[in-house]
Amino acid sequence: MDKSEIAGLLKKAGDIFDGQRNALVTSRIEANKIIFVGDTHGDARITKKVFDAYSDYADMIVFLGDYVDRGKYGIENLMMIIEKLVDAPGKIIMLRGNHESPMINRNYGFMREVEEKIGEDAYKNFAIMFSHMPYAAVVNSYFCVHGGIPQILGKVEDIANLPIGDFNPDNPVAKELLWNDPNDGIRGFIPNLRGPGTYYFGPDVVEKFLAENSLKGIIRGHEVADGFKSNANGKVITVFSSTYHGMSSGILVMEGGEIKEMVKIRL
Ligand SMILES: [Mn+2]
């Protein structure tokens, strides 16, 4: 894939995000067989395995963000998913992670990867595309997001009103959707070790959020886990799909609206 081909695909992806972003949080999407993929972090081999194993099976594949940085194959990983998205926009959902941002890519490897593999001026096209990615989706009454519940979000539909085009989101709701983590040992929100403007949310926050929005649970990425972990009495499921940290890669399979199984992907 050459430089102009990549730029063209990134533009197409941005246009698809613009067309679908609001519907993802306002129209309550339903599908029968769904695969949820957590952080892949430049682990293109895992993403290829998921597509090889599940493309025919799945009606929809939901990626929960963090496609780049850490692993060496961020471009390959991201472009593989974008090609599938462009081929079948209704089948692939690509949510934004906190690593889809220049401030983070400068420190964790992706900006340098792009400069080395494509060229000095190519990174901006990625940054623009990232800034158009959706922050969340409601699928089969599950709230899908990279990080978690923000302090001041009332209704999931309000996510449709967030500003678009922010390279490094500083809107508190947008930032916390990308950065927050569940914590079973607390009530309410407390500051998160990840840094200013990020928070942990307790099981009580989860209960209230799900009830107010008539949702069944939350499926998210963001935290390193041995494939997956659960919080808030199983109401929050974290999926971690990269092997980067020496963890095993996990994905979640949903069928008929229920979580069917968690599967470890082996290379
Ligand atoms: Mn993350």
Residues whose N, C-alpha, C, O or C-beta is under 5 A from the ligand:
A	BS01	MN	D66 G97 N98 L178 H222
